[in-house]
Amino acid sequence: MPILSVTTWPTPDDKVRELVEALTTTMHRVTGAPLDKITVHVHEIAPDRWAEGGVLGTNPDFATLSRRQQ
């Protein structure tokens, strides 16, 4: 049945639990899949192993530099 995979930076346990519950509920509502057949994997990647636009997530200017166009 459905397998949902989420990749994110490290997230507090209570927020992961909330996300997993919301994703499971939404998948069940939209597809009708049985709740006990919906699997959710949360993959957490440390900011120093994540980059956007060639800028590591640990860079203090990540929010700006990762959105540069050139």
LOVEX-167292 format. One record per atom (N, C-alpha, C): residue number from 1; residue in one letter; x, y, z. Coordinates in Angstrom, 3 decimals. Layout:
N
(NUM, 'a', (X, Y, Z)) ...
//
This chain:
70
(1, 'm', (0.833, -1.172, 0.000)) (1, 'm', (0.000, 0.000, 0.000)) (1, 'm', (0.890, 1.253, 0.000)) (2, 'p', (0.366, 2.419, 0.283)) (2, 'p', (1.137, 3.655, 0.144)) (2, 'p', (2.345, 3.732, 1.084)) (3, 'i', (3.448, 4.207, 0.525)) (3, 'i', (4.646, 4.501, 1.304)) (3, 'i', (4.984, 5.959, 1.034)) (4, 'l', (4.977, 6.771, 2.082)) (4, 'l', (5.290, 8.189, 1.971)) (4, 'l', (6.687, 8.418, 2.531)) (5, 's', (7.478, 9.184, 1.811)) (5, 's', (8.840, 9.477, 2.243)) (5, 's', (9.020, 10.986, 2.317)) (6, 'v', (9.479, 11.464, 3.467)) (6, 'v', (9.708, 12.888, 3.694)) (6, 'v', (11.170, 13.076, 4.060)) (7, 't', (11.832, 14.006, 3.402)) (7, 't', (13.210, 14.333, 3.732)) (7, 't', (13.240, 15.751, 4.266)) (8, 't', (13.843, 15.935, 5.427)) (8, 't', (13.846, 17.233, 6.080)) (8, 't', (15.090, 17.379, 6.947)) (9, 'w', (15.309, 18.596, 7.424)) (9, 'w', (16.347, 18.808, 8.424)) (9, 'w', (15.842, 18.221, 9.734)) (10, 'p', (16.722, 18.004, 10.704)) (10, 'p', (16.272, 17.485, 11.999)) (10, 'p', (15.112, 18.320, 12.554)) (11, 't', (14.107, 17.608, 13.034)) (11, 't', (12.857, 18.218, 13.479)) (11, 't', (12.504, 17.650, 14.851)) (12, 'p', (11.980, 18.464, 15.764)) (12, 'p', (11.601, 17.954, 17.085)) (12, 'p', (10.612, 16.794, 16.976)) (13, 'd', (10.729, 15.856, 17.906)) (13, 'd', (9.886, 14.657, 17.889)) (13, 'd', (8.395, 14.967, 17.840)) (14, 'd', (7.960, 15.973, 18.577)) (14, 'd', (6.526, 16.270, 18.586)) (14, 'd', (6.050, 16.746, 17.217)) (15, 'k', (6.902, 17.456, 16.492)) (15, 'k', (6.536, 17.926, 15.151)) (15, 'k', (6.563, 16.772, 14.148)) (16, 'v', (7.505, 15.846, 14.303)) (16, 'v', (7.540, 14.662, 13.427)) (16, 'v', (6.277, 13.839, 13.647)) (17, 'r', (5.911, 13.669, 14.891)) (17, 'r', (4.688, 12.907, 15.207)) (17, 'r', (3.461, 13.576, 14.575)) (18, 'e', (3.375, 14.886, 14.683)) (18, 'e', (2.263, 15.635, 14.089)) (18, 'e', (2.255, 15.486, 12.568)) (19, 'l', (3.431, 15.573, 11.952)) (19, 'l', (3.544, 15.422, 10.505)) (19, 'l', (3.121, 14.029, 10.052)) (20, 'v', (3.607, 13.010, 10.738)) (20, 'v', (3.270, 11.623, 10.384)) (20, 'v', (1.767, 11.390, 10.505)) (21, 'e', (1.171, 11.888, 11.571)) (21, 'e', (-0.275, 11.724, 11.746)) (21, 'e', (-1.048, 12.438, 10.643)) (22, 'a', (-0.632, 13.664, 10.302)) (22, 'a', (-1.327, 14.434, 9.269)) (22, 'a', (-1.186, 13.775, 7.895)) (23, 'l', (0.016, 13.307, 7.578)) (23, 'l', (0.223, 12.645, 6.285)) (23, 'l', (-0.595, 11.364, 6.190)) (24, 't', (-0.607, 10.592, 7.264)) (24, 't', (-1.359, 9.339, 7.270)) (24, 't', (-2.856, 9.610, 7.107)) (25, 't', (-3.367, 10.557, 7.858)) (25, 't', (-4.786, 10.909, 7.779)) (25, 't', (-5.159, 11.407, 6.386)) (26, 't', (-4.313, 12.240, 5.810)) (26, 't', (-4.594, 12.779, 4.479)) (26, 't', (-4.558, 11.679, 3.421)) (27, 'm', (-3.561, 10.808, 3.487)) (27, 'm', (-3.483, 9.704, 2.514)) (27, 'm', (-4.721, 8.821, 2.623)) (28, 'h', (-5.143, 8.532, 3.836)) (28, 'h', (-6.345, 7.711, 4.052)) (28, 'h', (-7.583, 8.403, 3.475)) (29, 'r', (-7.719, 9.707, 3.766)) (29, 'r', (-8.893, 10.455, 3.296)) (29, 'r', (-8.937, 10.537, 1.770)) (30, 'v', (-7.793, 10.789, 1.153)) (30, 'v', (-7.753, 10.998, -0.298)) (30, 'v', (-7.834, 9.685, -1.075)) (31, 't', (-7.126, 8.664, -0.595)) (31, 't', (-7.053, 7.420, -1.372)) (31, 't', (-7.938, 6.303, -0.850)) (32, 'g', (-8.347, 6.412, 0.410)) (32, 'g', (-9.130, 5.332, 0.999)) (32, 'g', (-8.284, 4.173, 1.478)) (33, 'a', (-6.962, 4.304, 1.423)) (33, 'a', (-6.085, 3.228, 1.891)) (33, 'a', (-6.312, 2.992, 3.378)) (34, 'p', (-6.307, 1.734, 3.811)) (34, 'p', (-6.477, 1.446, 5.237)) (34, 'p', (-5.340, 2.072, 6.043)) (35, 'l', (-5.676, 2.639, 7.202)) (35, 'l', (-4.672, 3.304, 8.031)) (35, 'l', (-3.487, 2.398, 8.353)) (36, 'd', (-3.763, 1.115, 8.620)) (36, 'd', (-2.681, 0.208, 9.014)) (36, 'd', (-1.797, -0.222, 7.834)) (37, 'k', (-2.116, 0.227, 6.639)) (37, 'k', (-1.309, -0.104, 5.460)) (37, 'k', (-0.521, 1.093, 4.944)) (38, 'i', (-0.636, 2.239, 5.618)) (38, 'i', (0.075, 3.451, 5.194)) (38, 'i', (1.368, 3.557, 5.987)) (39, 't', (2.472, 3.604, 5.269)) (39, 't', (3.795, 3.699, 5.880)) (39, 't', (4.377, 5.074, 5.604)) (40, 'v', (4.959, 5.685, 6.629)) (40, 'v', (5.614, 6.979, 6.477)) (40, 'v', (7.046, 6.845, 6.962)) (41, 'h', (7.997, 7.260, 6.125)) (41, 'h', (9.414, 7.307, 6.491)) (41, 'h', (9.825, 8.762, 6.566)) (42, 'v', (10.444, 9.151, 7.664)) (42, 'v', (10.970, 10.508, 7.800)) (42, 'v', (12.487, 10.402, 7.819)) (43, 'h', (13.109, 10.988, 6.813)) (43, 'h', (14.570, 10.981, 6.693)) (43, 'h', (15.068, 12.364, 7.084)) (44, 'e', (15.882, 12.412, 8.111)) (44, 'e', (16.425, 13.694, 8.554)) (44, 'e', (17.879, 13.814, 8.104)) (45, 'i', (18.172, 14.931, 7.468)) (45, 'i', (19.520, 15.186, 6.966)) (45, 'i', (20.063, 16.412, 7.686)) (46, 'a', (21.245, 16.270, 8.254)) (46, 'a', (21.875, 17.381, 8.969)) (46, 'a', (22.135, 18.544, 8.006)) (47, 'p', (21.984, 19.785, 8.469)) (47, 'p', (22.202, 20.945, 7.606)) (47, 'p', (23.580, 20.984, 6.945)) (48, 'd', (24.580, 20.361, 7.581)) (48, 'd', (25.914, 20.359, 6.961)) (48, 'd', (26.051, 19.283, 5.883)) (49, 'r', (24.968, 18.563, 5.629)) (49, 'r', (24.930, 17.565, 4.559)) (49, 'r', (23.832, 17.887, 3.547)) (50, 'w', (23.320, 19.101, 3.598)) (50, 'w', (22.205, 19.548, 2.758)) (50, 'w', (22.628, 20.852, 2.109)) (51, 'a', (22.462, 20.965, 0.816)) (51, 'a', (22.817, 22.206, 0.129)) (51, 'a', (21.764, 22.540, -0.911)) (52, 'e', (21.596, 23.827, -1.120)) (52, 'e', (20.734, 24.331, -2.191)) (52, 'e', (21.513, 25.431, -2.888)) (53, 'g', (21.543, 25.397, -4.192)) (53, 'g', (22.281, 26.402, -4.941)) (53, 'g', (23.767, 26.373, -4.635)) (54, 'g', (24.266, 25.204, -4.211)) (54, 'g', (25.679, 25.072, -3.886)) (54, 'g', (26.065, 25.639, -2.536)) (55, 'v', (25.069, 25.960, -1.704)) (55, 'v', (25.324, 26.549, -0.390)) (55, 'v', (24.853, 25.573, 0.688)) (56, 'l', (25.752, 25.212, 1.600)) (56, 'l', (25.384, 24.305, 2.681)) (56, 'l', (24.394, 24.962, 3.636)) (57, 'g', (23.533, 24.146, 4.206)) (57, 'g', (22.537, 24.630, 5.141)) (57, 'g', (23.118, 25.258, 6.396)) (58, 't', (24.375, 25.003, 6.691)) (58, 't', (25.012, 25.591, 7.869)) (58, 't', (25.565, 26.981, 7.605)) (59, 'n', (25.567, 27.420, 6.363)) (59, 'n', (26.068, 28.749, 6.034)) (59, 'n', (25.142, 29.791, 6.656)) (60, 'p', (25.704, 30.760, 7.404)) (60, 'p', (24.856, 31.769, 8.044)) (60, 'p', (23.975, 32.545, 7.063)) (61, 'd', (24.397, 32.638, 5.809)) (61, 'd', (23.631, 33.365, 4.796)) (61, 'd', (22.861, 32.419, 3.873)) (62, 'f', (22.598, 31.205, 4.354)) (62, 'f', (21.933, 30.186, 3.541)) (62, 'f', (20.625, 30.692, 2.926)) (63, 'a', (19.789, 31.324, 3.727)) (63, 'a', (18.468, 31.753, 3.242)) (63, 'a', (18.574, 32.683, 2.028)) (64, 't', (19.598, 33.498, 1.988)) (64, 't', (19.781, 34.428, 0.880)) (64, 't', (20.565, 33.789, -0.255)) (65, 'l', (21.717, 33.212, 0.076)) (65, 'l', (22.610, 32.689, -0.964)) (65, 'l', (22.011, 31.501, -1.718)) (66, 's', (21.208, 30.683, -1.046)) (66, 's', (20.656, 29.505, -1.719)) (66, 's', (19.593, 29.874, -2.745)) (67, 'r', (19.146, 31.127, -2.755)) (67, 'r', (18.124, 31.566, -3.709)) (67, 'r', (18.692, 32.413, -4.829)) (68, 'r', (20.012, 32.531, -4.863)) (68, 'r', (20.642, 33.337, -5.910)) (68, 'r', (20.400, 32.699, -7.280)) (69, 'q', (20.386, 33.494, -8.291)) (69, 'q', (20.127, 33.022, -9.644)) (69, 'q', (21.398, 32.857, -10.452)) (70, 'q', (22.456, 33.517, -10.049)) (70, 'q', (23.722, 33.405, -10.791)) (70, 'q', (24.860, 33.207, -9.858)) 
//
